[in-house]
């Protein structure tokens, strides 16, 4: 299963270099984009309510979830959840999150790439960076299965 995600990601990155992603027969690209944006909007709302667990509901609860950031790789939902809890121990550390410049590229009826910029607004600073996400359409909705996030 992880091999399929990796293949989809590599295919998508290769196609994105060409500037377009060919539509899959019968795929409703608008519905894919809408589903992915619903997940991202729900994550932002949960974060801004102070709920890291709610934010993490946008990630697949699997051992194969991959999160790459700050030169490290985390595997699995629980490891990613506890890393967020350590990095953002209280509401002031969490700040207010926004996702900007979002681009969703449907790969198929079941997979999509999302690219964008994240921004935290806090009293003392406003960190920002970029993200690329591979999402999968599951019984629970569109969930992140691979996250590569960088900061500036």
NUGU-419492 format. One record per residue (C-alpha): residue number from 1; x, y negated, z negated. Coordinates in nm, 3 decimals, decimal comma. Layout:
// residues N
@pos = NUM east = X north = Y up = Z
...
END
This chain:
// residues 152
@pos = 1 east = 0,000 north = 0,000 up = 0,000
@pos = 2 east = 0,283 north = -0,239 up = -0,083
@pos = 3 east = 0,437 north = -0,155 up = 0,253
@pos = 4 east = 0,117 north = -0,274 up = 0,424
@pos = 5 east = 0,133 north = -0,605 up = 0,234
@pos = 6 east = 0,498 north = -0,650 up = 0,323
@pos = 7 east = 0,424 north = -0,572 up = 0,688
@pos = 8 east = 0,132 north = -0,817 up = 0,690
@pos = 9 east = 0,351 north = -1,086 up = 0,534
@pos = 10 east = 0,634 north = -1,030 up = 0,780
@pos = 11 east = 0,391 north = -1,029 up = 1,071
@pos = 12 east = 0,229 north = -1,348 up = 0,948
@pos = 13 east = 0,560 north = -1,525 up = 0,896
@pos = 14 east = 0,671 north = -1,423 up = 1,243
@pos = 15 east = 0,345 north = -1,540 up = 1,395
@pos = 16 east = 0,349 north = -1,864 up = 1,198
@pos = 17 east = 0,686 north = -1,939 up = 1,352
@pos = 18 east = 0,507 north = -1,921 up = 1,688
@pos = 19 east = 0,247 north = -2,168 up = 1,562
@pos = 20 east = -0,061 north = -1,948 up = 1,568
@pos = 21 east = -0,212 north = -1,633 up = 1,433
@pos = 22 east = -0,418 north = -1,428 up = 1,680
@pos = 23 east = -0,770 north = -1,360 up = 1,559
@pos = 24 east = -0,866 north = -1,004 up = 1,471
@pos = 25 east = -1,161 north = -0,874 up = 1,669
@pos = 26 east = -1,481 north = -0,939 up = 1,477
@pos = 27 east = -1,309 north = -1,145 up = 1,208
@pos = 28 east = -1,492 north = -1,452 up = 1,082
@pos = 29 east = -1,195 north = -1,687 up = 1,029
@pos = 30 east = -1,412 north = -1,955 up = 0,868
@pos = 31 east = -1,545 north = -1,706 up = 0,613
@pos = 32 east = -1,188 north = -1,597 up = 0,533
@pos = 33 east = -1,078 north = -1,958 up = 0,483
@pos = 34 east = -1,383 north = -2,030 up = 0,267
@pos = 35 east = -1,322 north = -1,725 up = 0,048
@pos = 36 east = -0,954 north = -1,809 up = -0,002
@pos = 37 east = -1,034 north = -2,173 up = -0,084
@pos = 38 east = -1,296 north = -2,060 up = -0,336
@pos = 39 east = -1,028 north = -1,857 up = -0,517
@pos = 40 east = -0,782 north = -2,147 up = -0,517
@pos = 41 east = -1,046 north = -2,396 up = -0,634
@pos = 42 east = -1,149 north = -2,161 up = -0,915
@pos = 43 east = -0,786 north = -2,126 up = -1,023
@pos = 44 east = -0,739 north = -2,504 up = -1,038
@pos = 45 east = -1,060 north = -2,547 up = -1,239
@pos = 46 east = -0,956 north = -2,276 up = -1,488
@pos = 47 east = -0,609 north = -2,427 up = -1,529
@pos = 48 east = -0,754 north = -2,772 up = -1,589
@pos = 49 east = -0,984 north = -2,626 up = -1,855
@pos = 50 east = -0,674 north = -2,490 up = -2,030
@pos = 51 east = -0,736 north = -2,126 up = -1,935
@pos = 52 east = -0,427 north = -1,943 up = -1,812
@pos = 53 east = -0,628 north = -1,619 up = -1,822
@pos = 54 east = -0,893 north = -1,779 up = -1,598
@pos = 55 east = -0,620 north = -1,900 up = -1,364
@pos = 56 east = -0,477 north = -1,548 up = -1,352
@pos = 57 east = -0,819 north = -1,410 up = -1,254
@pos = 58 east = -0,721 north = -1,526 up = -0,904
@pos = 59 east = -0,443 north = -1,265 up = -0,898
@pos = 60 east = -0,485 north = -0,893 up = -0,831
@pos = 61 east = -0,461 north = -0,697 up = -1,157
@pos = 62 east = -0,212 north = -0,449 up = -1,019
@pos = 63 east = 0,140 north = -0,335 up = -1,092
@pos = 64 east = 0,229 north = -0,424 up = -0,731
@pos = 65 east = 0,154 north = -0,797 up = -0,767
@pos = 66 east = 0,475 north = -0,987 up = -0,687
@pos = 67 east = 0,552 north = -1,337 up = -0,811
@pos = 68 east = 0,872 north = -1,505 up = -0,694
@pos = 69 east = 0,977 north = -1,833 up = -0,852
@pos = 70 east = 1,281 north = -2,006 up = -0,996
@pos = 71 east = 1,518 north = -1,741 up = -0,865
@pos = 72 east = 1,337 north = -1,458 up = -1,041
@pos = 73 east = 1,090 north = -1,190 up = -0,939
@pos = 74 east = 0,807 north = -1,069 up = -1,159
@pos = 75 east = 0,610 north = -0,755 up = -1,082
@pos = 76 east = 0,262 north = -0,686 up = -1,205
@pos = 77 east = -0,025 north = -0,893 up = -1,338
@pos = 78 east = 0,067 north = -0,863 up = -1,705
@pos = 79 east = 0,428 north = -0,971 up = -1,658
@pos = 80 east = 0,312 north = -1,275 up = -1,458
@pos = 81 east = 0,045 north = -1,360 up = -1,717
@pos = 82 east = 0,289 north = -1,352 up = -2,007
@pos = 83 east = 0,544 north = -1,556 up = -1,811
@pos = 84 east = 0,279 north = -1,826 up = -1,763
@pos = 85 east = 0,190 north = -1,810 up = -2,134
@pos = 86 east = 0,559 north = -1,859 up = -2,227
@pos = 87 east = 0,610 north = -2,138 up = -1,974
@pos = 88 east = 0,292 north = -2,324 up = -2,066
@pos = 89 east = 0,243 north = -2,266 up = -2,441
@pos = 90 east = -0,016 north = -2,540 up = -2,494
@pos = 91 east = -0,256 north = -2,773 up = -2,317
@pos = 92 east = -0,010 north = -3,063 up = -2,293
@pos = 93 east = 0,249 north = -2,840 up = -2,121
@pos = 94 east = -0,017 north = -2,730 up = -1,873
@pos = 95 east = -0,112 north = -3,081 up = -1,766
@pos = 96 east = -0,360 north = -3,126 up = -1,483
@pos = 97 east = -0,309 north = -2,907 up = -1,175
@pos = 98 east = -0,389 north = -2,994 up = -0,816
@pos = 99 east = -0,330 north = -2,804 up = -0,493
@pos = 100 east = -0,265 north = -3,028 up = -0,193
@pos = 101 east = -0,193 north = -2,994 up = 0,178
@pos = 102 east = -0,346 north = -2,644 up = 0,178
@pos = 103 east = -0,338 north = -2,444 up = 0,498
@pos = 104 east = -0,511 north = -2,106 up = 0,515
@pos = 105 east = -0,415 north = -1,868 up = 0,795
@pos = 106 east = -0,645 north = -1,569 up = 0,827
@pos = 107 east = -0,452 north = -1,256 up = 0,925
@pos = 108 east = -0,747 north = -1,018 up = 0,929
@pos = 109 east = -1,081 north = -0,969 up = 0,759
@pos = 110 east = -0,889 north = -0,843 up = 0,454
@pos = 111 east = -0,568 north = -1,051 up = 0,439
@pos = 112 east = -0,478 north = -1,420 up = 0,460
@pos = 113 east = -0,184 north = -1,649 up = 0,399
@pos = 114 east = -0,221 north = -1,975 up = 0,211
@pos = 115 east = 0,045 north = -2,246 up = 0,207
@pos = 116 east = 0,040 north = -2,567 up = 0,012
@pos = 117 east = 0,179 north = -2,799 up = -0,250
@pos = 118 east = 0,110 north = -2,775 up = -0,623
@pos = 119 east = 0,130 north = -3,072 up = -0,857
@pos = 120 east = 0,108 north = -3,099 up = -1,234
@pos = 121 east = 0,025 north = -3,435 up = -1,384
@pos = 122 east = 0,142 north = -3,463 up = -1,744
@pos = 123 east = 0,209 north = -3,755 up = -1,974
@pos = 124 east = 0,586 north = -3,741 up = -1,942
@pos = 125 east = 0,633 north = -3,608 up = -1,587
@pos = 126 east = 0,469 north = -3,488 up = -1,268
@pos = 127 east = 0,643 north = -3,174 up = -1,138
@pos = 128 east = 0,558 north = -3,056 up = -0,788
@pos = 129 east = 0,654 north = -2,787 up = -0,544
@pos = 130 east = 0,542 north = -2,557 up = -0,265
@pos = 131 east = 0,368 north = -2,220 up = -0,258
@pos = 132 east = 0,295 north = -1,945 up = -0,012
@pos = 133 east = 0,043 north = -1,680 up = -0,109
@pos = 134 east = -0,066 north = -1,354 up = 0,046
@pos = 135 east = -0,427 north = -1,285 up = -0,050
@pos = 136 east = -0,634 north = -0,972 up = -0,008
@pos = 137 east = -1,011 north = -0,948 up = 0,011
@pos = 138 east = -1,112 north = -0,708 up = -0,268
@pos = 139 east = -1,434 north = -0,603 up = -0,440
@pos = 140 east = -1,364 north = -0,892 up = -0,683
@pos = 141 east = -1,315 north = -1,143 up = -0,399
@pos = 142 east = -1,000 north = -1,291 up = -0,248
@pos = 143 east = -0,706 north = -1,227 up = -0,483
@pos = 144 east = -0,338 north = -1,316 up = -0,466
@pos = 145 east = -0,117 north = -1,010 up = -0,418
@pos = 146 east = 0,210 north = -1,196 up = -0,347
@pos = 147 east = 0,308 north = -1,544 up = -0,468
@pos = 148 east = 0,624 north = -1,732 up = -0,375
@pos = 149 east = 0,634 north = -2,066 up = -0,554
@pos = 150 east = 0,914 north = -2,322 up = -0,562
@pos = 151 east = 0,960 north = -2,649 up = -0,747
@pos = 152 east = 1,130 north = -2,969 up = -0,642
END
